[in-house]
Amino acid sequence: MLERLGDVELPAHAKPGGFDHAAMHVGRAHVYVAHTANDALDVIDNRARTYRRSIAGLTGIAGVLVSEERDLVFTSNRGENTVGIFTPDREDALVKVAVGVRPNGLAYDAQRDILLAANVGDAAVPGSFTVSAVDVGRKMWIADVPVAGRTRWAVFAEDPDCFYVNIADPPQIVVIEGGDPRRLARTIAVPAAGPHGLDLDVAGHRLFCACDARRVLTLDTRTGAVMDGVDIVGVPDVVFFNPKRQRLYVAIGDPGVIEVLETTPLCRREVVATERGAHTLAFDPSSETLYAFLPETHGAAVYRDRP
């Protein structure tokens, strides 16, 4: 069961927009959340569960991703068509790299040092639905891969060595090989409208795909076959998998809940109220601590999973 440990107050919104993606740096005990309304990345101390500071100047920030292996943090800055790259101890040395139109979801291959930015694009701009590949070491945009529609979440899997990117419409997951990020290798049809949140069960070779059709699907990472599915209480956004307890946390902004699913088989465990519009989560697998970001009260609710 999710036990609420407390709340973290974050800076008030400077304009409409609230929060977007969030990520955890377990080793440094940092939680990063894209504070889109403030064009900033907010930083939380996960040990003290307190707000530390904000990194400003990230116009329209939508996504954030952490690489513990390389000790790097990445941001997608949708309002300026860039990704940001920095190390946590040198936030002032943040570097921006131009990518495609309105970058959003991020995925990273630490071995090859390649970052993928899934670009939301613009329906009025032909060819703007793309996935951009960035050589992080050289701080260089190296490729733009066309896709069939608006992108959503993205993840990288070491086995079978590829990137997976959700496409809202047509509903599919595109697969880009790790060894050749300049081309689309194949697509996986998703039998539910609006693939959005995406996460991996590495050991079980499973993809968890949360769809606008109020349904979560499990797919085989190697074949793309649908393994399981369950209906949920609303339209989902972010999902995180807890490998220790084999549970999936699904953020649903309307009515404002976290739906907790058992994953073998997929079934509802509990539904926990958060706040209307709360569609963003961050998860620390080492302490099983879960953050839900609350746009109406500009803060974060902190939970811990229990047996």
N, C-alpha and C positions, 0 to 999 in steps of 0.2 A: 504493500500500500504506500501511496505517496504521503509523506508527513511534511507539513509545512514548517520550515525552520525559522522563517522570518522574511524580511523584505529589505531591499537595498534601494535607497532613494537616488535617482539620477537627475541630471540637469533638466530643467523644464524645456519644453519644445519652443524653439525660436520661431517656427512656422509650422504649417500642417505637414504631416508625413510620418510621424511616429518612429518606430524602430523597424529594421529589417533583419537580415541574417546575423547570427552570432556564432562564436567559436571559442573553444577552451584551449589554453596552453597549460597542460597539467603540470609539467615540470616547473614552471614559473608561478603557478597558481594564479594565472591571469584569465579573466573572462573578457572577451572583446565583443562589443555589440555595435552594429552599424546604426548610428543615431541619424537617420535620414533627415529628420526635421531640422537638425543642427549642422548638417554637412560635416559630421565629426564621427570619430570612433571613440566610444566610451570604454574605459578600462576599469574593471572591478577586481579587487583583491579577493580571491576565492577562499583564502584562509580566514581572513577577518570579515568577509562578506560585507565589504564597504566599497563605495565609489572612490577611485584614486584620482583620475584625471581624464581629459579628453584630448584627442589628437585632431586638430582642426584642419580646414582647408581641403576636405575631400568632398567635392561637389556632388550631391545626389548619391552619396554612398549607399550601396545596396547590399553588397556581400562582403564577408570576411572569412578567411580560412587560415588555419595555423598548420605549419609543418614542424613537429617536434624534432624530427630527424635533422633538419637543417636549421632549426631555431629561427624560423622566418614567419612573418605575418603578411598576408596578402589582402588587399581590399579591391572591390570593384566599384568604380566611381561612375555611376550611370549618367550623371549630369554633365560629365566632361569627356566621356569615352576613353577612360584610362583605367589601368590597374595600378595600385600602389604596392610597393615592396619595401619591407624594412625588417630589421632585427629588433627584438624587444628592448635591448639595451642601447639602441641608437635610433630612437624614434625620430629624432631631428634629421636623420639622414635618409628619410623616406624618399624613394625614387618612384616617379610615375612613368609608365610606358603606355603609349597610345595603342588602342585595340579597336575592335569593331563598334557597332552602334549600340549603345546602352548596355554595357556589360552588367551581368547579374550573378549567376551561379559560378562558382570556382571549383576547380579540381587540380591536384598537383601530383606529378610523378617525381618523387624525391630522388630516385636513383639517376634519372636523366636530367633532372633540374628543369622540367618543363611544366609550365602552368597553362591550364586551359581556362578561358573565360567564355562562358555561354552568354551570347549577346541577345537581349530581348528584341532588338531591331526596331524598325518603324514600318508599319504596314504601308505607309505612303512612299517609302523609299525602296524601290525594287532591289532584291538581292541583299537586303540588310539582315536577314535571319541567318546568322553565322555563328561559328565557334572559332575563337581566336586562340592560336598557340603562341606562347611567349617563352623564349629562351631566357630563363631567370638570371643565369650567370652573366650573360652578355647584355641583359636589360633590353631585349630586342623582340619585337613582334615578328614572328617568322612565317605565319600562315593564317589564312582565314578560310575555314571550311564551310561551304554553304549547307544549310539544312532546310527542311521542308516547312518549318513554321516557328512560332515563338518558342524560345527555350525557357526551361525552368531550372531545376536543380541539376547538379553534376557531381560525379564521384569518380575516383580512380581506384581500380582493383589491381593489386600486384599479380594476382592469379585470377583470371587469365591474361594479365598484362594489357589492360585497356581502360579507356575512359568510357563512362556511360553518361549520356545527357538526355534528360526528359524533354520532349517536345509536346506542347499543349495540344496543337491541332495541325495536322492529323495526329491522333494519340499514338505516340511511339517513343521508343528509346533508341537513340542513335549510338553506335559503337565506333570509337576511334582507337585504333591500335596504338599502344604505347610506343612501339618502335617506329611508327609512321604517323605522327600527329597531323600531317598535312592533308590527309584524306579520310573520308568516311568509309569505314570498312563494311558495315552492314547496319540494318535497322531491325528492331524488334517491335512487332505490332503489340499494342497494349489494348486489351478488350474492355476499356472503360474510358470515358471522356476525361480529358484534361489531366494527364500525368503532371504532378507537381513535386511533392517532397520525395526524396530518394535517399536510401542508405543501404549499407552492405552488412551482411553477415559473412565475414571472410571465411571462417572455418566451415560454415555450412553451405558455401557457394550460393548464397541467396541474395537477391535484390528485393528490397521493400519499396514499393511504389505506391504513393498516396495520390488519389485522383479526385478531381473536382466532382465526379459522379458519386461522391460520398462512399468511396470504396477503397480499400487497401488490398494490393495484390502482392504475392510473393512469386518471384520469377527466378529460374535457374540462371546463374551468371554465365554458364558455359553454353547453354542451348537457347536461352530465352523463353523456354516453356513456362507456362503458368503452373505453379505448384499448389497455390492456395489463394483464398480471397475471403474478405469479410466486409460487410457494410459498417459504416461508422455514422456518427450523429450529425456531422456537418461537413462543409467543404474544407479540406485540410490544407495545410501549408507545410511547415517543417516537420520532419520525422527524425528521430534518433533511436538507434538500436542499442540495447544494453545486453552485451554478450554474456555477462555473468548470470543474469536472471532470465535470459532469453525473452526479453520484453521489448516492445516498441512503443515509444512515446510519440503521440501525434498531436500537433498544435492545431486547434480549430478556432479561428477568430470569431466566428458567429455560431453559437452564442457566446463563445469565450470559455473554452475548456481545454484540458489535456485529456485525450483518450488514451488509456493504457491498454495495450493488447498483449496477450500471450501469443507466442509465435509458433508453437508446435502443439496443436495446430493453431492457426490464427483465430482468436476469439477475444471478446471484450473481457478485461479484468475489472476496470473501474473507469469512471468519468469524474474528473476533478475540475471544479469551477475555478477560473482564473479571472478574466476581465474581458469585456467585449473588445474585439480588435486585437487580442493577444495571439498573434500567429507566429511568434518567434521563440525558439528555445535554444539553450546551450546545455551540453551534458558532459559531466566529468565521470568517466567510467571507473576511475580508481576509487573515488569516494561515493559513487552513485548519487551525485548531487546534480539536480536539474534546476535550471533557471528558466522562468517564463517572464517575458518582457511585456510590461503593462502600459499601453500607450495613453490611456486616459489619466492615469496617476503618475506618469513618467517615472516608473520604477521597475524593479524586478522582484518577483516572488521566488523564494528559494525553497526547494523541496529535496527530500532524500527518500529513496526507495527502501522499503522494508519487506521482509518475507510476507 
